[in-house]
Amino acid sequence: MSINDDCWVFAYGSLMWHADFPHAEARPAKLYGYHRALCLWSFDYRGTREKPGLVLGLDRGGSCRGMAFRIEAKDREAAMAHLMARETAKGEYHLRWLTLFVEGSPAPITGAAFVVNHANEHYAGPQSADAAARLVAQGHGRRGPCLDYLKNTVTHLKEMGIRDRALERVLKKVEPGA
């Protein structure tokens, strides 16, 4: 891929509904080898050092349904610089070029994805539903309660026709009526 080519970015969490970068189109997509997980401590946005929250990362194993965004070549440099600043500022994520299966595309596409950095202090690792629920319930940071983040995520995923039973299970443990 050259700098003169359009590129694709895979989104699996808030980037799906808060795509704050220029893009020409968005399509449902699937990524194999990684899954959406509550696996990152939030010490700022959705928690504090004393009471961390838990937010999403793209972690190894399984598969993940999300959205692929096509960025035109003319916007690529600015969009990728913005995404790098947004997603990698604290080292929680690595940019990886992975194979995406994009709806309507006759062949797989290579696209950018931000996957968790296991060596970063924010990596919490796999959490049981009970442990994740405790962290979500306690987390409250600059961007508000961690529970709001989880509810918003589950709601938006459902609106996009994506069921994430693991996230739904955690939400039910924090808010039984959800």
Residue pairs with C-beta under 8 A, 6 or more apart in sequence:
1 7
1 110
3 73
3 76
3 77
4 73
5 73
5 76
6 24
6 70
6 71
6 72
6 73
6 76
7 70
7 71
7 73
7 76
7 80
7 111
7 112
8 29
8 68
8 69
8 70
8 71
8 100
8 102
8 109
8 110
8 111
8 112
9 15
9 21
9 23
9 68
9 69
9 71
9 79
9 83
9 111
9 112
9 113
10 29
10 31
10 66
10 67
10 68
10 98
10 100
10 111
10 112
10 113
11 19
11 66
11 67
11 68
11 69
12 31
12 36
12 56
12 58
12 64
12 66
12 113
13 36
13 55
13 56
13 153
14 56
14 149
14 152
14 153
15 87
16 66
16 67
16 156
16 157
16 160
17 156
17 160
19 26
19 67
19 69
20 82
20 86
21 69
21 71
21 75
21 78
21 79
21 82
21 83
22 71
22 72
22 75
22 78
22 79
23 69
23 70
23 71
23 72
23 75
23 79
24 70
24 71
24 72
25 69
25 70
26 67
26 68
26 69
26 70
27 67
27 68
27 70
27 102
27 103
27 104
27 105
28 65
28 66
28 67
28 68
28 102
28 103
28 160
28 161
29 65
29 66
29 67
29 68
29 100
29 101
29 102
29 103
29 111
30 63
30 64
30 65
30 66
30 100
30 101
31 58
31 63
31 64
31 66
31 98
31 99
31 100
31 101
31 113
32 63
32 99
32 101
33 60
33 61
33 62
33 63
33 98
34 58
34 59
34 60
34 61
34 62
34 63
34 64
34 98
34 113
34 115
35 58
35 59
35 60
35 61
35 62
35 63
35 64
36 56
36 58
36 64
36 66
36 164
36 166
36 167
37 56
37 57
37 58
37 59
37 116
37 126
37 127
37 166
38 54
38 55
38 56
38 57
38 124
38 127
38 132
38 135
38 136
38 150
38 166
38 167
38 170
39 54
39 56
39 57
39 59
39 116
39 123
39 124
39 125
39 126
39 127
40 54
40 55
40 56
40 57
40 92
40 116
40 122
40 123
40 124
41 47
41 52
41 53
41 54
41 121
41 122
41 123
41 124
41 135
42 52
42 53
42 54
42 55
42 122
42 139
42 141
42 146
43 49
43 52
43 122
43 141
44 141
44 142
45 53
45 55
45 141
45 142
45 143
45 149
46 53
46 54
46 55
46 139
46 140
46 141
46 143
46 144
46 145
46 146
46 149
47 53
47 54
47 135
47 138
47 139
47 140
47 141
47 146
48 140
48 141
51 138
51 139
51 140
52 124
52 135
52 138
52 139
53 135
53 136
53 138
53 139
53 140
53 141
53 146
53 149
54 124
54 127
54 132
54 135
54 136
54 139
54 146
55 146
55 149
56 153
57 92
57 93
57 115
57 116
57 123
58 64
58 93
58 113
58 114
58 115
58 116
59 115
59 116
59 126
60 115
65 162
66 162
67 160
68 100
68 102
68 109
68 111
71 79
71 80
80 112
83 112
83 114
84 95
87 93
87 95
87 114
88 94
88 95
88 114
90 120
90 122
91 117
91 120
91 122
92 116
92 117
92 120
92 122
92 123
93 114
93 115
93 116
93 117
94 114
94 115
94 116
94 117
95 112
95 113
95 114
96 112
96 113
96 114
96 115
97 110
97 111
97 112
97 113
98 110
98 111
98 112
98 113
99 108
99 109
99 110
99 111
100 108
100 109
100 110
100 111
100 113
101 108
101 109
102 108
102 109
102 111
116 123
117 123
124 135
127 135
129 166
129 169
129 170
129 173
130 173
132 170
132 173
133 170
133 173
133 174
135 146
136 146
136 147
136 149
136 150
136 170
136 171
136 174
137 146
137 147
137 174
138 146
139 145
139 146
139 147
140 146
143 149
147 174
147 175
150 167
150 170
150 171
150 174
151 171
151 175
151 178
153 167
154 164
154 167
154 168
154 171
154 178
157 163
157 164
157 167
171 178
172 178
